[in-house]
Amino acid sequence: MTKPPAPKRRLPTSPFKAAATPAPKHFATSDQVTHDVYGLGRVVGVEDGVAALVDFGSEQMRILSPYVKMTKL
């Protein structure tokens, strides 16, 4: 059996750019958002760092963090 490869270590003094981790997204109540699956919506509730409750018109969905498919407009 083979083990999965270990993640590459990057030295802080390396001249090569390390892959940047994206900053976590933060949403507030009444923010207008778009979702790749559900479309245009408005945030009606926020659970800090856990989920956002979004009204998409025909339904309300609880979208879990890290909000990969959702962006603020």
Backbone bond lengths (Angstrom), bond angles and torsions (degrees), N, CA, C in turn:
res aa  C-N    CA-C-N  psi(-1)  N-CA   C-N-CA  omega(-1)  CA-C   N-CA-C  phi
1 M - - - 1.450 - - 1.522 109.48 -
2 T 1.301 114.57 149.28 1.459 119.39 178.63 1.511 109.33 -112.92
3 K 1.324 114.51 145.07 1.461 120.41 177.34 1.525 109.11 -87.03
4 P 1.340 117.64 150.21 1.462 118.91 175.02 1.521 109.39 -65.73
5 P 1.319 116.52 150.32 1.465 118.83 -178.37 1.529 111.44 -64.97
6 A 1.307 114.97 144.59 1.463 120.88 178.00 1.523 109.22 -73.68
7 P 1.332 118.08 148.78 1.468 119.12 177.40 1.524 110.69 -64.32
8 K 1.324 114.74 146.43 1.465 119.82 -178.34 1.518 110.60 -70.45
9 R 1.312 115.86 133.74 1.463 120.77 175.39 1.510 109.01 -88.03
10 R 1.277 116.08 139.83 1.463 121.35 177.65 1.521 108.03 -120.65
11 L 1.296 116.24 128.99 1.451 120.74 177.56 1.524 109.36 -78.44
12 P 1.328 117.84 142.84 1.467 119.76 -178.88 1.527 113.04 -62.72
13 T 1.304 117.61 -22.35 1.463 120.55 -179.44 1.521 112.45 -93.94
14 S 1.315 118.28 5.70 1.457 121.98 -178.14 1.524 110.58 -67.35
15 P 1.343 117.65 137.77 1.462 120.06 178.68 1.532 112.09 -77.83
16 F 1.329 117.94 -9.74 1.452 121.75 -178.87 1.518 110.22 -87.24
17 K 1.303 116.35 143.28 1.463 121.11 -178.20 1.525 109.88 -73.50
18 A 1.317 115.69 130.29 1.459 120.96 174.77 1.525 108.42 -83.21
19 A 1.310 116.34 152.35 1.450 120.18 177.42 1.527 108.81 -64.62
20 A 1.306 115.94 122.20 1.463 120.70 -177.32 1.519 109.64 -80.73
21 T 1.317 116.26 135.17 1.451 119.97 175.03 1.522 107.75 -84.99
22 P 1.326 117.20 132.85 1.465 118.76 -177.76 1.527 110.97 -67.79
23 A 1.317 115.37 145.36 1.459 120.37 178.76 1.521 109.11 -69.29
24 P 1.321 117.33 144.14 1.469 118.52 179.60 1.528 110.70 -65.05
25 K 1.327 115.30 144.23 1.458 120.20 -179.17 1.522 109.85 -84.49
26 H 1.315 115.77 141.61 1.464 121.62 178.54 1.518 107.95 -123.24
27 F 1.323 115.89 132.55 1.451 121.56 178.79 1.513 109.50 -121.41
28 A 1.314 116.39 150.11 1.461 122.71 178.00 1.523 108.66 -120.71
29 T 1.311 115.72 159.96 1.455 120.86 177.83 1.525 109.61 -59.42
30 S 1.307 116.32 137.81 1.467 127.44 -179.35 1.531 113.47 77.86
31 D 1.327 119.12 8.61 1.470 120.85 172.77 1.520 108.80 -71.30
32 Q 1.321 116.53 138.85 1.452 120.68 174.99 1.525 107.20 -90.11
33 V 1.342 116.42 131.35 1.460 121.64 -175.11 1.523 109.86 -132.71
34 T 1.329 114.83 164.30 1.450 121.32 171.35 1.521 107.73 -127.49
35 H 1.333 115.48 142.47 1.460 122.01 -178.74 1.523 107.46 -122.92
36 D 1.334 117.25 141.03 1.462 121.64 -176.99 1.528 112.80 -61.25
37 V 1.329 117.74 -29.72 1.466 121.30 -177.46 1.527 111.78 -100.30
38 Y 1.337 117.88 -45.88 1.463 122.15 -171.83 1.519 114.11 -92.85
39 G 1.309 119.27 -16.55 1.458 121.99 177.45 1.516 113.59 91.19
40 L 1.330 116.19 -147.02 1.465 123.54 -174.32 1.520 110.56 -80.01
41 G 1.340 116.23 137.15 1.452 120.34 179.86 1.509 112.35 -156.04
42 R 1.344 115.39 177.63 1.462 121.98 179.02 1.519 108.34 -131.09
43 V 1.342 116.24 133.87 1.461 122.06 -179.86 1.523 108.69 -71.60
44 V 1.345 116.97 125.90 1.457 121.40 179.58 1.526 111.90 -111.61
45 G 1.320 117.35 -11.15 1.458 120.90 177.98 1.518 110.63 -162.92
46 V 1.339 115.92 151.39 1.461 120.89 -178.50 1.523 109.55 -135.86
47 E 1.324 116.46 131.12 1.459 122.90 169.25 1.521 105.10 -106.44
48 D 1.327 117.80 110.53 1.456 122.56 -171.26 1.529 112.86 -50.41
49 G 1.344 115.00 117.83 1.454 121.55 175.82 1.509 115.32 72.01
50 V 1.345 118.46 1.98 1.470 120.46 -176.29 1.522 111.36 -115.31
51 A 1.331 117.02 -55.48 1.458 120.64 -174.70 1.520 110.58 -160.05
52 A 1.337 114.29 165.93 1.459 121.69 174.23 1.522 107.67 -131.13
53 L 1.322 116.54 135.95 1.458 122.14 176.58 1.525 106.82 -94.41
54 V 1.335 115.86 119.91 1.463 120.75 -173.50 1.521 109.61 -121.57
55 D 1.347 115.99 132.54 1.456 122.52 176.19 1.528 108.03 -94.10
56 F 1.343 115.74 115.41 1.459 121.11 -179.71 1.523 112.03 -100.72
57 G 1.326 117.64 18.18 1.465 122.25 179.34 1.511 111.47 92.89
58 S 1.311 117.40 -67.35 1.462 120.58 -178.14 1.525 112.41 -85.34
59 E 1.320 117.41 -19.53 1.464 121.39 -179.69 1.522 110.97 -156.81
60 Q 1.332 115.82 159.08 1.459 121.66 174.26 1.514 107.77 -108.28
61 M 1.322 116.27 133.93 1.460 121.46 -178.14 1.516 109.37 -124.41
62 R 1.316 115.75 144.24 1.466 122.40 174.19 1.524 106.60 -96.83
63 I 1.315 116.95 108.18 1.458 123.12 -177.49 1.525 107.99 -96.08
64 L 1.332 116.87 123.02 1.458 121.86 -177.44 1.520 111.77 -82.76
65 S 1.327 115.32 149.51 1.459 122.34 175.26 1.513 108.06 -66.41
66 P 1.276 122.93 143.94 1.458 133.48 23.01 1.518 115.09 -95.19
67 Y 1.316 119.29 16.90 1.468 124.16 174.04 1.524 112.79 55.28
68 V 1.328 115.91 49.28 1.464 120.89 -175.65 1.525 111.65 -63.80
69 K 1.334 118.25 -39.20 1.458 121.80 -174.47 1.528 113.19 -96.89
70 M 1.342 118.08 7.27 1.462 120.70 -175.61 1.523 110.48 -121.14
71 T 1.338 115.10 136.06 1.461 120.16 178.13 1.525 110.02 -132.68
72 K 1.330 115.20 150.37 1.469 121.46 178.98 1.514 109.19 -83.91
73 L 1.327 115.98 140.02 1.469 120.73 177.89 1.507 111.55 -97.22
